[in-house]
Amino acid sequence: MMQNLSLAKKIEKYIAQGKEFTLQELYTEFGEDYKKHSIRARVYESNKVIRTGRGSYILAGIDIEAVIEEVDTKEHIFRLVDAKLKYDMIFLDIPYSLAGQRGGNRALVDYETISEDEFKSIIIEVEKLLKNEDSQVFFMIAGGKTSIKGAKRYINMFSHTGLKLVNQGSYTKLTKDGKVCNMGAYKLPKELIFSYSKSGKERFSEMTGMSMDYSYQRPPLPRAGGYRTQKPLILLQSLIKRATLAGEAILDLFAGSGVTLDAGLSLGRKVHGLEISSDAIINHVLPRLQRYTRNEPKGLLATTQTSLYDFM
Ligand SMILES: C[S@@+](CC[C@H](N)C(=O)[O-])C[C@H]1O[C@@H](n2cnc3c(N)ncnc32)[C@H](O)[C@@H]1O
């Protein structure tokens, strides 16, 4: 009988029997059926994603390769510094507040923004998290005419750190036909990309003087199932290859849809992402990263749970 009912009806019947359940139990009870309907259930599937605490997840394997934390970066960055974590590359795609532009996507954006002063206190800590003199920070911000004045105020905040400009470039958004995306009669402005390191040098000398101007197809907009302000995977892969080697560690302080984490894992890097929105983590980051998880015996996984940061 139960087989012909919708999942919602089946669950309704279950509750009507006076039973209480956790999401995990619900998943066990309704198995495949529930899995199809719920992304959160996919997270509970097998032992591939481990939830280490409220809003904190690691992707499982013998060696942990990814940590995702649901936190406010403004506060949490101090904990990373206290834990003496060091990264080979740090990516900063901040939710900024600029005239004519909010986080790069106007009305589609509904998250809180980081003020210039908050940004300043974040990048002072960013410097402490870099592993070596030539470990690179990549910072992206809108470069349109109306927003450039405000963007410069954020960029100028780097003068309060010991970080020196390594290179400067841009990301031009293309349509799937390879044309520059437009906004009515106007071309969509480029996003600016800045790279900094403590030494002011590229990590790899062969990259010195190499252009950082990239033109890639723009990811789908939210109405087509994409994440607001999502960057192309290939853009992040290009930056990661430019500044790191396989096995090295990358931090994304505002993970969004998890593109940086995806790009890092696709190239064999370890990744650590911070993101304030549980919606972004549950509906975008974790589903996107599921394909990197490996099924390993539970015993091995248990040992990896002792300290979230041991993997770095
Ligand atoms: C510009 S988007 C990042 C997009 C990402 N690079 C991508 O390609 O999908 C900025 C992200 O910062 C998050 N955010 C906003 N305030 C935050 C905070 N205080 N701490 C951590 N994340 C925050 C937003 O939820 C949003 O997902």
The ligand as an SDF file (V2000), in Angstrom:
LIG
                    3D

 27 29  0  0  0  0  0  0  0  0999 V2000
   30.6140   36.7770   -3.6110 C   0  0  0  0  0  0  0  0  0  0  0  0
   29.9590   35.3590   -2.8310 S   0  0  0  0  0  0  0  0  0  0  0  0
   31.1580   34.0890   -3.1050 C   0  0  0  0  0  0  0  0  0  0  0  0
   30.9250   33.3380   -4.3930 C   0  0  0  0  0  0  0  0  0  0  0  0
   31.8870   32.2050   -4.6450 C   0  0  0  0  0  0  0  0  0  0  0  0
   33.2280   32.6570   -4.9190 N   0  0  0  0  0  0  0  0  0  0  0  0
   31.4060   31.3270   -5.7890 C   0  0  0  0  0  0  0  0  0  0  0  0
   32.0760   31.2640   -6.8320 O   0  0  0  0  0  0  0  0  0  0  0  0
   30.3380   30.7230   -5.6510 O   0  0  0  0  0  0  0  0  0  0  0  0
   30.1650   35.7720   -1.1430 C   0  0  0  0  0  0  0  0  0  0  0  0
   29.6980   34.7430   -0.1390 C   0  0  0  0  0  0  0  0  0  0  0  0
   30.0300   35.1880    1.1670 O   0  0  0  0  0  0  0  0  0  0  0  0
   29.0390   34.7200    2.0740 C   0  0  0  0  0  0  0  0  0  0  0  0
   29.1200   35.5460    3.2830 N   0  0  0  0  0  0  0  0  0  0  0  0
   28.5560   36.7490    3.5280 C   0  0  0  0  0  0  0  0  0  0  0  0
   28.9320   37.2320    4.7470 N   0  0  0  0  0  0  0  0  0  0  0  0
   29.7450   36.2830    5.2800 C   0  0  0  0  0  0  0  0  0  0  0  0
   30.4460   36.1750    6.5170 C   0  0  0  0  0  0  0  0  0  0  0  0
   30.3930   37.1600    7.4240 N   0  0  0  0  0  0  0  0  0  0  0  0
   31.1600   35.0520    6.7520 N   0  0  0  0  0  0  0  0  0  0  0  0
   31.2270   34.0460    5.8400 C   0  0  0  0  0  0  0  0  0  0  0  0
   30.5870   34.0930    4.6380 N   0  0  0  0  0  0  0  0  0  0  0  0
   29.8580   35.1970    4.3600 C   0  0  0  0  0  0  0  0  0  0  0  0
   27.7450   34.8440    1.3020 C   0  0  0  0  0  0  0  0  0  0  0  0
   26.7610   33.9550    1.8180 O   0  0  0  0  0  0  0  0  0  0  0  0
   28.2010   34.4760   -0.1170 C   0  0  0  0  0  0  0  0  0  0  0  0
   27.9750   33.1130   -0.3730 O   0  0  0  0  0  0  0  0  0  0  0  0
  1  2  1  0
  2  3  1  0
  2 10  1  0
  3  4  1  0
  4  5  1  0
  5  6  1  0
  5  7  1  0
  7  8  2  0
  7  9  1  0
 10 11  1  0
 11 12  1  0
 11 26  1  0
 12 13  1  0
 13 14  1  0
 13 24  1  0
 14 15  1  0
 14 23  1  0
 15 16  2  0
 16 17  1  0
 17 18  1  0
 17 23  2  0
 18 19  1  0
 18 20  2  0
 20 21  1  0
 21 22  2  0
 22 23  1  0
 24 25  1  0
 24 26  1  0
 26 27  1  0
M  CHG  2   2   1   9  -1
M  END
$$$$
